[in-house]
Amino acid sequence: MSTTDADHLRLRAARLREMARALESSPVFSLDRYAGVDTWTGPRPDECRGELASRQAELHRAIEQLYTTAWWLDRRAEQAAALAAVSW
């Protein structure tokens, strides 16, 4: 791998972190504030709140996966840069 490869990997990692930060600040994580007993008029409020909590947890796991993948891409970039330096 060359330095260009390392730069490309770092750019990909940075984009993943940007996406993760954007998701973390998404209003979807504040929806549960509006899911109280006063909000619901149907027969299944508990089920809806549980579904919301489940989906928020899934999104949190996806965000963590983005950060983990970005970390691995940075490690690969370091390896690529080291290999490129030795190749010269």
N, C-alpha and C positions, 0 to 999 in steps of 0.2 A: 504494500500500500504506500501511496505517496503522501506528501504533505497536503495535497489537494484532497485526497481521500479523508484525511484527518479533519480538515476544515469542513468538509461536507458532513461528516459524522457529528461534529460539534454543532453545526447549524441545525441538523435534524434534532439533536438533543434540546437545543434552545427552543425550537418550535414546539416540541412536546411539552416543555415546561410552561411555555406561554399558554398553550391550550389547557393545561392542567390548572394554571392560575385563573384563567377565564372561567373555567367550569366551577372552580371553588367559590368564585364571587357571584355565581349565578343566583338569581332570585329563587330558583327551585329549592334551595336549602332553607328558605324562610317560609315556604308554603305551610309548613306544619303550624306556624303561628296562627294561621287563618283556618285551621282545621279543628277548631274547638266545637263544643256542643252547641254553641249558639249559631254556628255556621250551617249546620246540617239540618235539612228538613225531611230527609228520606229515612227509610227503615234500616239503612246499613252504614251508619256513621263510623262505627268501630272498624268495620271491614275496610272502609275507605281510608281511614287514618293508618291502619296497619299496612295497607298497600302502599301508601305514600312513604311510610317509614322504610319499607322494604326497597322501594325504588331509590330512595335517597342513599341507602346503604350500598346498593349496587353502584351508584354513581361515585360514591366515595372510594369504593374498591377500584373502579376504573381509573380514577384520578391517581390513586396510589400506583397503579400499573403504569401510567404515563410517566410518573416520576422515576419509577424503577427502570423502565426502558431507557429513559434519558440518561440515567446514571450509567447503565451498561454501554450506551453509545459513547459516552465520554471516556469510559475505560478503553473501548476499542479505538477511539481517536488517539488516546495516549500511546497505545501500542503501535498504531499506524505511524504516528510521528516519530517514535523511537526507531522503528524499522526504516523509515525514510532517512533519518539521520545517519544510521549505520550504513545504508546503501551508498551514501555519498562518499 
